[in-house]
Amino acid sequence: MGRIKTTLIKRNVHELIQMYPEKFSNDFNENKKLVTETTELYSKKLRNVMAGYLTRLTKQKRTQ
């Protein structure tokens, strides 16, 4: 079983995907930089979790 993502992370990531649909890619490091630029986060851990979830969602959408 994987780690459960909180509602806060899921809500923010889905909003980012709606606002910038083509901006995010399959690369975690690029997504990490984009999350920092597009949101006001003060926590490195929260930024990394959001970037990882974004990467996972973009990989899933591209393989479908």
Rosetta blueprint (number, residue, H / E / L):
1 M L
2 G L
3 R L
4 I L
5 K L
6 T L
7 T H
8 L H
9 I H
10 K H
11 R H
12 N H
13 V H
14 H H
15 E H
16 L H
17 I H
18 Q H
19 M H
20 Y L
21 P L
22 E L
23 K L
24 F L
25 S L
26 N L
27 D L
28 F H
29 N H
30 E H
31 N H
32 K H
33 K H
34 L H
35 V H
36 T H
37 E H
38 T H
39 T L
40 E L
41 L L
42 Y L
43 S L
44 K H
45 K H
46 L H
47 R H
48 N H
49 V H
50 M H
51 A H
52 G H
53 Y H
54 L H
55 T H
56 R H
57 L H
58 T H
59 K H
60 Q H
61 K H
62 R H
63 T H
64 Q L
